Amino acid sequence: MTIDAHAHIIPKDFPREDGFPRMEAIDHDTARTLMFGATNFRARDVWFDVERRIEAMDAAGVAEEIVSPMPPLLNYAVAPVLGLSIARYVNEVMARYVRDGEGRIHGLGIVPMQDPELATAELAHLPSLGLRGVEVASHVNGVPIGDPRFTEFFQEVDRLGISVFIHTMPRMDEVALPASLRASIGVGLEGARGATSLAFGGMADTCSLDHVLFSHAAGGLPLMLARADHFWAQQPEDARSAEPPSAVARRFFYDSMVFDPRGLRFVVDYLGSDRVVLGTDFPAMPRPARLADTIEALDLAPEDYENIASRNARAFLSLESAPLAPLSA
């Protein structure tokens, strides 16, 4: 039984209002074109058609998905009031998507993080829509997600008991990085930076952060934790954190998007089989023929396999005791 914990949707249409994204029909095609700011993206129908989505899930042996809006919809450059209107529309669409998924699709909403107070207030609206949590970017207009200005946001997350998916958002101004590498190495750099800011910037001292998932396995962070532990051990006890960096990092969940079984094996071995979920970025990225192929090569013990295949995703959403949805015939 497998769950894809990192998948996306785009609404099929948007209101014809100033500043809103647009989804334009394409002649003689079921796909549509998303236009929002600098984004001009051809979205095939599996992005917005639930029937096509279920067919794709069945083809890859996916029992359930955790879906969030496509990251370009996290456009924090727009004015907060407009951002709130866009978020509310997207969240309503997401709620319908979840309902139409008949238990096989779990949804995450979005909020206007460019105004932390507004975003915090909007969090309470998500559970009423049947959404399990919220997707936020790794930085908000250049400000890392672990910055103190977002403390009240994460405190409200704790109070509501909802989940947070932190999606890496590569920076257009990444120092000394060619533009052609922003979507590859840039994602690794920013993934590590965003996760580091949240884990080690003080937020973990004031918030539980028990249901936080980092996309793309938090970039290069897992590989740097042993070095961080080494330097932590050299510090006087009264001048260092109570826990070594690796212990703090093991409070979070990480998806499997590392593109190589050797890298994934390291993440599992170092952080633990209870910290990793399957994720594909579908449909932006192609899935394996079977989602389970992602971990078949790791030769995991049965319990470790089940953790990564489904249990951890459900723990992330606090669905541990809920029954798994059956695959369609």
Beta strands, then each sheet from edge to edge (+ up, - down):
strand 1: 3-9
strand 2: 22-25
strand 3: 32-36
strand 4: 39-43
strand 5: 64-69
strand 6: 105-109
strand 7: 133-137
strand 8: 139-140
strand 9: 143-144
strand 10: 163-167
strand 11: 212-214
strand 12: 253-255
strand 13: 276-277
sheet 1: 1+ 5+ 6+ 7+ 10+ 11+ 12+ 13+
sheet 2: 2+ 3- 4+
sheet 3: 8+ 9-
end
